[in-house]
Amino acid sequence: MDVHVIKSFLCALLIALAAPAWADIGRDEAAAAAQRVAAGRVLSIERTEADKRPLWRVKVLTAQGDVRVILIDAASGRVVG
């Protein structure tokens, strides 16, 4: 096999494996993450930024009637403290 073909294949493989690190989560994933923290009905989802970090701002109406705002990191899907 040609060395250039092997290098190209390995480069493509590394890029494919690294892709999830670059992937942003979508609105649906952000809503699901927020509902795991505060079960209820999602009222709104907005893309925003804090400290130069992209976030999803999700408003959830809980069963108790409270409105909670949950911030979700748009890159990782983790809840922001």
N, CA, C and O atoms as CSV, one atom per row, in Angstrom:
chain,resi,resn,atom,element,x,y,z
A,1,MET,N,N,0.841,-1.179,0.000
A,1,MET,CA,C,0.000,0.000,0.000
A,1,MET,C,C,0.885,1.242,0.000
A,1,MET,O,O,1.947,1.270,0.622
A,2,ASP,N,N,0.436,2.236,-0.692
A,2,ASP,CA,C,1.176,3.485,-0.800
A,2,ASP,C,C,1.174,4.235,0.536
A,2,ASP,O,O,0.153,4.282,1.222
A,3,VAL,N,N,2.304,4.814,0.899
A,3,VAL,CA,C,2.447,5.537,2.170
A,3,VAL,C,C,1.464,6.716,2.243
A,3,VAL,O,O,0.918,7.001,3.309
A,4,HIS,N,N,1.243,7.388,1.131
A,4,HIS,CA,C,0.334,8.532,1.109
A,4,HIS,C,C,-1.110,8.097,1.364
A,4,HIS,O,O,-1.871,8.812,2.016
A,5,VAL,N,N,-1.475,6.957,0.863
A,5,VAL,CA,C,-2.816,6.431,1.093
A,5,VAL,C,C,-3.012,6.113,2.578
A,5,VAL,O,O,-4.055,6.419,3.156
A,6,ILE,N,N,-2.014,5.509,3.172
A,6,ILE,CA,C,-2.083,5.174,4.598
A,6,ILE,C,C,-2.157,6.442,5.440
A,6,ILE,O,O,-2.956,6.519,6.374
A,7,LYS,N,N,-1.327,7.443,5.117
A,7,LYS,CA,C,-1.366,8.710,5.852
A,7,LYS,C,C,-2.723,9.389,5.709
A,7,LYS,O,O,-3.267,9.908,6.684
A,8,SER,N,N,-3.262,9.384,4.508
A,8,SER,CA,C,-4.571,10.002,4.279
A,8,SER,C,C,-5.664,9.287,5.074
A,8,SER,O,O,-6.533,9.919,5.674
A,9,PHE,N,N,-5.598,7.972,5.065
A,9,PHE,CA,C,-6.583,7.182,5.814
A,9,PHE,C,C,-6.493,7.472,7.311
A,9,PHE,O,O,-7.513,7.685,7.965
A,10,LEU,N,N,-5.276,7.481,7.852
A,10,LEU,CA,C,-5.095,7.746,9.275
A,10,LEU,C,C,-5.544,9.161,9.651
A,10,LEU,O,O,-6.140,9.365,10.708
A,11,CYS,N,N,-5.263,10.111,8.805
A,11,CYS,CA,C,-5.695,11.492,9.047
A,11,CYS,C,C,-7.222,11.586,9.065
A,11,CYS,O,O,-7.794,12.216,9.954
A,12,ALA,N,N,-7.874,10.970,8.098
A,12,ALA,CA,C,-9.336,10.966,8.048
A,12,ALA,C,C,-9.931,10.268,9.268
A,12,ALA,O,O,-10.941,10.716,9.812
A,13,LEU,N,N,-9.313,9.184,9.692
A,13,LEU,CA,C,-9.780,8.459,10.868
A,13,LEU,C,C,-9.676,9.319,12.122
A,13,LEU,O,O,-10.611,9.359,12.922
A,14,LEU,N,N,-8.559,10.002,12.301
A,14,LEU,CA,C,-8.377,10.876,13.466
A,14,LEU,C,C,-9.386,12.026,13.478
A,14,LEU,O,O,-9.913,12.382,14.532
A,15,ILE,N,N,-9.647,12.595,12.327
A,15,ILE,CA,C,-10.638,13.674,12.237
A,15,ILE,C,C,-12.028,13.149,12.594
A,15,ILE,O,O,-12.779,13.809,13.312
A,16,ALA,N,N,-12.361,11.981,12.101
A,16,ALA,CA,C,-13.675,11.396,12.397
A,16,ALA,C,C,-13.822,11.097,13.885
A,16,ALA,O,O,-14.897,11.300,14.449
A,17,LEU,N,N,-12.774,10.627,14.517
A,17,LEU,CA,C,-12.837,10.326,15.952
A,17,LEU,C,C,-12.901,11.588,16.793
A,17,LEU,O,O,-13.467,11.568,17.886
A,18,ALA,N,N,-12.336,12.678,16.314
A,18,ALA,CA,C,-12.341,13.936,17.063
A,18,ALA,C,C,-13.616,14.737,16.837
A,18,ALA,O,O,-13.853,15.707,17.557
A,19,ALA,N,N,-14.432,14.375,15.881
A,19,ALA,CA,C,-15.626,15.146,15.534
A,19,ALA,C,C,-16.561,15.409,16.712
A,19,ALA,O,O,-17.057,16.530,16.830
A,20,PRO,N,N,-16.831,14.438,17.594
A,20,PRO,CA,C,-17.731,14.739,18.708
A,20,PRO,C,C,-17.231,15.868,19.602
A,20,PRO,O,O,-18.047,16.542,20.230
A,21,ALA,N,N,-15.946,16.096,19.682
A,21,ALA,CA,C,-15.416,17.187,20.491
A,21,ALA,C,C,-15.789,18.542,19.905
A,21,ALA,O,O,-15.864,19.532,20.633
A,22,TRP,N,N,-16.024,18.595,18.588
A,22,TRP,CA,C,-16.376,19.858,17.948
A,22,TRP,C,C,-17.882,20.038,17.858
A,22,TRP,O,O,-18.364,21.154,17.662
A,23,ALA,N,N,-18.616,18.969,17.998
A,23,ALA,CA,C,-20.055,19.002,17.736
A,23,ALA,C,C,-20.787,19.764,18.833
A,23,ALA,O,O,-20.551,19.548,20.022
A,24,ASP,N,N,-21.670,20.648,18.421
A,24,ASP,CA,C,-22.553,21.335,19.342
A,24,ASP,C,C,-23.813,20.505,19.523
A,24,ASP,O,O,-24.261,19.819,18.603
A,25,ILE,N,N,-24.372,20.577,20.713
A,25,ILE,CA,C,-25.640,19.888,20.900
A,25,ILE,C,C,-26.748,20.799,20.376
A,25,ILE,O,O,-26.618,22.023,20.392
A,26,GLY,N,N,-27.813,20.201,19.921
A,26,GLY,CA,C,-28.925,20.958,19.365
A,26,GLY,C,C,-29.945,21.335,20.423
A,26,GLY,O,O,-29.783,21.045,21.609
A,27,ARG,N,N,-31.000,21.990,19.959
A,27,ARG,CA,C,-32.072,22.444,20.849
A,27,ARG,C,C,-32.719,21.277,21.583
A,27,ARG,O,O,-32.983,21.365,22.782
A,28,ASP,N,N,-32.975,20.193,20.873
A,28,ASP,CA,C,-33.649,19.045,21.489
A,28,ASP,C,C,-32.807,18.421,22.595
A,28,ASP,O,O,-33.324,18.056,23.651
A,29,GLU,N,N,-31.501,18.299,22.344
A,29,GLU,CA,C,-30.614,17.741,23.371
A,29,GLU,C,C,-30.516,18.670,24.583
A,29,GLU,O,O,-30.456,18.209,25.723
A,30,ALA,N,N,-30.502,19.984,24.326
A,30,ALA,CA,C,-30.457,20.954,25.427
A,30,ALA,C,C,-31.739,20.881,26.257
A,30,ALA,O,O,-31.688,20.947,27.486
A,31,ALA,N,N,-32.883,20.746,25.591
A,31,ALA,CA,C,-34.160,20.630,26.303
A,31,ALA,C,C,-34.186,19.364,27.151
A,31,ALA,O,O,-34.636,19.395,28.296
A,32,ALA,N,N,-33.712,18.264,26.607
A,32,ALA,CA,C,-33.696,17.000,27.349
A,32,ALA,C,C,-32.783,17.098,28.566
A,32,ALA,O,O,-33.126,16.603,29.639
A,33,ALA,N,N,-31.620,17.734,28.409
A,33,ALA,CA,C,-30.693,17.897,29.530
A,33,ALA,C,C,-31.318,18.758,30.623
A,33,ALA,O,O,-31.171,18.456,31.807
A,34,ALA,N,N,-32.005,19.817,30.242
A,34,ALA,CA,C,-32.656,20.693,31.220
A,34,ALA,C,C,-33.784,19.963,31.939
A,34,ALA,O,O,-33.980,20.158,33.138
A,35,GLN,N,N,-34.525,19.127,31.220
A,35,GLN,CA,C,-35.626,18.383,31.842
A,35,GLN,C,C,-35.124,17.324,32.813
A,35,GLN,O,O,-35.848,16.938,33.732
A,36,ARG,N,N,-33.906,16.851,32.627
A,36,ARG,CA,C,-33.334,15.914,33.602
A,36,ARG,C,C,-33.050,16.620,34.926
A,36,ARG,O,O,-33.081,15.998,35.988
A,37,VAL,N,N,-32.773,17.926,34.857
A,37,VAL,CA,C,-32.494,18.714,36.057
A,37,VAL,C,C,-33.794,19.196,36.702
A,37,VAL,O,O,-33.959,19.111,37.920
A,38,ALA,N,N,-34.704,19.695,35.889
A,38,ALA,CA,C,-35.971,20.240,36.375
A,38,ALA,C,C,-37.092,19.676,35.517
A,38,ALA,O,O,-37.429,20.242,34.477
A,39,ALA,N,N,-37.666,18.569,35.950
A,39,ALA,CA,C,-38.730,17.937,35.173
A,39,ALA,C,C,-39.886,18.913,35.000
A,39,ALA,O,O,-40.302,19.587,35.942
A,40,GLY,N,N,-40.385,18.971,33.786
A,40,GLY,CA,C,-41.499,19.867,33.498
A,40,GLY,C,C,-41.588,20.155,32.016
A,40,GLY,O,O,-40.984,19.475,31.186
A,41,ARG,N,N,-42.360,21.185,31.708
A,41,ARG,CA,C,-42.595,21.563,30.316
A,41,ARG,C,C,-41.631,22.667,29.909
A,41,ARG,O,O,-41.504,23.676,30.603
A,42,VAL,N,N,-40.956,22.477,28.790
A,42,VAL,CA,C,-40.023,23.484,28.275
A,42,VAL,C,C,-40.832,24.631,27.689
A,42,VAL,O,O,-41.669,24.437,26.808
A,43,LEU,N,N,-40.565,25.836,28.200
A,43,LEU,CA,C,-41.265,27.027,27.714
A,43,LEU,C,C,-40.524,27.705,26.573
A,43,LEU,O,O,-41.136,28.172,25.612
A,44,SER,N,N,-39.191,27.756,26.685
A,44,SER,CA,C,-38.402,28.394,25.627
A,44,SER,C,C,-36.961,27.905,25.685
A,44,SER,O,O,-36.474,27.430,26.711
A,45,ILE,N,N,-36.302,28.041,24.537
A,45,ILE,CA,C,-34.889,27.695,24.419
A,45,ILE,C,C,-34.240,28.789,23.585
A,45,ILE,O,O,-34.690,29.094,22.480
A,46,GLU,N,N,-33.175,29.377,24.128
A,46,GLU,CA,C,-32.451,30.426,23.410
A,46,GLU,C,C,-30.964,30.098,23.397
A,46,GLU,O,O,-30.424,29.563,24.365
A,47,ARG,N,N,-30.322,30.422,22.303
A,47,ARG,CA,C,-28.864,30.301,22.230
A,47,ARG,C,C,-28.285,31.598,22.780
A,47,ARG,O,O,-28.708,32.681,22.376
A,48,THR,N,N,-27.335,31.504,23.685
A,48,THR,CA,C,-26.732,32.682,24.288
A,48,THR,C,C,-25.249,32.430,24.512
A,48,THR,O,O,-24.718,31.409,24.075
A,49,GLU,N,N,-24.578,33.352,25.188
A,49,GLU,CA,C,-23.146,33.211,25.427
A,49,GLU,C,C,-22.802,33.812,26.788
A,49,GLU,O,O,-23.355,34.839,27.180
A,50,ALA,N,N,-21.893,33.168,27.494
A,50,ALA,CA,C,-21.377,33.688,28.757
A,50,ALA,C,C,-19.896,33.363,28.823
A,50,ALA,O,O,-19.493,32.228,28.571
A,51,ASP,N,N,-19.091,34.345,29.157
A,51,ASP,CA,C,-17.636,34.172,29.198
A,51,ASP,C,C,-17.093,33.584,27.893
A,51,ASP,O,O,-16.213,32.724,27.898
A,52,LYS,N,N,-17.636,34.066,26.786
A,52,LYS,CA,C,-17.233,33.615,25.440
A,52,LYS,C,C,-17.477,32.129,25.222
A,52,LYS,O,O,-16.812,31.496,24.401
A,53,ARG,N,N,-18.433,31.576,25.963
A,53,ARG,CA,C,-18.774,30.156,25.828
A,53,ARG,C,C,-20.233,30.072,25.370
A,53,ARG,O,O,-21.106,30.673,25.996
A,54,PRO,N,N,-20.510,29.338,24.290
A,54,PRO,CA,C,-21.895,29.222,23.812
A,54,PRO,C,C,-22.735,28.364,24.759
A,54,PRO,O,O,-22.304,27.302,25.207
A,55,LEU,N,N,-23.929,28.845,25.051
A,55,LEU,CA,C,-24.841,28.159,25.963
A,55,LEU,C,C,-26.237,28.113,25.375
A,55,LEU,O,O,-26.592,28.907,24.504
A,56,TRP,N,N,-27.019,27.169,25.866
A,56,TRP,CA,C,-28.458,27.145,25.646
A,56,TRP,C,C,-29.106,27.598,26.952
A,56,TRP,O,O,-28.763,27.089,28.019
A,57,ARG,N,N,-30.030,28.539,26.882
A,57,ARG,CA,C,-30.794,29.013,28.036
A,57,ARG,C,C,-32.184,28.414,27.906
A,57,ARG,O,O,-32.951,28.790,27.021
A,58,VAL,N,N,-32.504,27.479,28.794
A,58,VAL,CA,C,-33.760,26.729,28.696
A,58,VAL,C,C,-34.652,27.092,29.879
A,58,VAL,O,O,-34.249,26.940,31.032
A,59,LYS,N,N,-35.873,27.576,29.594
A,59,LYS,CA,C,-36.861,27.855,30.637
A,59,LYS,C,C,-37.784,26.649,30.745
A,59,LYS,O,O,-38.329,26.169,29.751
A,60,VAL,N,N,-37.948,26.167,31.989
A,60,VAL,CA,C,-38.782,24.992,32.241
A,60,VAL,C,C,-39.839,25.355,33.276
A,60,VAL,O,O,-39.522,25.940,34.312
A,61,LEU,N,N,-41.096,25.010,32.999
A,61,LEU,CA,C,-42.189,25.160,33.954
A,61,LEU,C,C,-42.339,23.828,34.684
A,61,LEU,O,O,-42.692,22.816,34.078
A,62,THR,N,N,-42.067,23.836,35.992
A,62,THR,CA,C,-42.121,22.600,36.774
A,62,THR,C,C,-43.562,22.262,37.135
A,62,THR,O,O,-44.464,23.083,36.969
A,63,ALA,N,N,-43.765,21.059,37.626
A,63,ALA,CA,C,-45.094,20.612,38.045
A,63,ALA,C,C,-45.625,21.452,39.212
A,63,ALA,O,O,-46.837,21.549,39.405
A,64,GLN,N,N,-44.728,22.055,39.985
A,64,GLN,CA,C,-45.119,22.900,41.114
A,64,GLN,C,C,-45.474,24.321,40.675
A,64,GLN,O,O,-45.880,25.141,41.498
A,65,GLY,N,N,-45.325,24.610,39.400
A,65,GLY,CA,C,-45.652,25.928,38.865
A,65,GLY,C,C,-44.494,26.908,38.864
A,65,GLY,O,O,-44.677,28.083,38.547
A,66,ASP,N,N,-43.312,26.445,39.213
A,66,ASP,CA,C,-42.130,27.312,39.201
A,66,ASP,C,C,-41.521,27.345,37.806
A,66,ASP,O,O,-41.547,26.351,37.080
A,67,VAL,N,N,-40.974,28.499,37.443
A,67,VAL,CA,C,-40.225,28.607,36.190
A,67,VAL,C,C,-38.753,28.594,36.553
A,67,VAL,O,O,-38.278,29.441,37.310
A,68,ARG,N,N,-38.038,27.624,36.004
A,68,ARG,CA,C,-36.595,27.506,36.243
A,68,ARG,C,C,-35.857,27.761,34.946
A,68,ARG,O,O,-36.283,27.327,33.875
A,69,VAL,N,N,-34.745,28.472,35.052
A,69,VAL,CA,C,-33.876,28.717,33.910
A,69,VAL,C,C,-32.639,27.849,34.091
A,69,VAL,O,O,-31.914,27.976,35.079
A,70,ILE,N,N,-32.410,26.975,33.136
A,70,ILE,CA,C,-31.285,26.053,33.172
A,70,ILE,C,C,-30.343,26.421,32.034
A,70,ILE,O,O,-30.773,26.549,30.888
A,71,LEU,N,N,-29.063,26.592,32.344
A,71,LEU,CA,C,-28.057,26.878,31.321
A,71,LEU,C,C,-27.323,25.591,30.971
A,71,LEU,O,O,-26.828,24.879,31.844
A,72,ILE,N,N,-27.266,25.310,29.668
A,72,ILE,CA,C,-26.635,24.103,29.149
A,72,ILE,C,C,-25.471,24.504,28.254
A,72,ILE,O,O,-25.636,25.307,27.336
A,73,ASP,N,N,-24.285,23.943,28.523
A,73,ASP,CA,C,-23.123,24.201,27.671
A,73,ASP,C,C,-23.414,23.628,26.284
A,73,ASP,O,O,-23.694,22.438,26.136
A,74,ALA,N,N,-23.343,24.491,25.273
A,74,ALA,CA,C,-23.699,24.082,23.909
A,74,ALA,C,C,-22.695,23.112,23.296
A,74,ALA,O,O,-23.031,22.398,22.352
A,75,ALA,N,N,-21.479,23.074,23.811
A,75,ALA,CA,C,-20.480,22.164,23.262
A,75,ALA,C,C,-20.541,20.790,23.907
A,75,ALA,O,O,-20.406,19.774,23.226
A,76,SER,N,N,-20.744,20.757,25.224
A,76,SER,CA,C,-20.671,19.478,25.934
A,76,SER,C,C,-22.024,18.913,26.338
A,76,SER,O,O,-22.147,17.706,26.547
A,77,GLY,N,N,-23.040,19.757,26.451
A,77,GLY,CA,C,-24.349,19.304,26.906
A,77,GLY,C,C,-24.473,19.262,28.417
A,77,GLY,O,O,-25.489,18.812,28.947
A,78,ARG,N,N,-23.454,19.724,29.109
A,78,ARG,CA,C,-23.480,19.706,30.575
A,78,ARG,C,C,-24.225,20.932,31.110
A,78,ARG,O,O,-24.241,21.995,30.490
A,79,VAL,N,N,-24.838,20.749,32.274
A,79,VAL,CA,C,-25.500,21.857,32.949
A,79,VAL,C,C,-24.424,22.778,33.513
A,79,VAL,O,O,-23.453,22.317,34.114
A,80,VAL,N,N,-24.605,24.083,33.316
A,80,VAL,CA,C,-23.657,25.074,33.813
A,80,VAL,C,C,-24.153,25.572,35.158
A,80,VAL,O,O,-25.297,26.008,35.284
A,81,GLY,N,N,-23.287,25.506,36.166
A,81,GLY,CA,C,-23.571,25.768,37.545
A,81,GLY,C,C,-24.238,27.018,37.895
A,81,GLY,O,O,-24.495,27.272,39.072
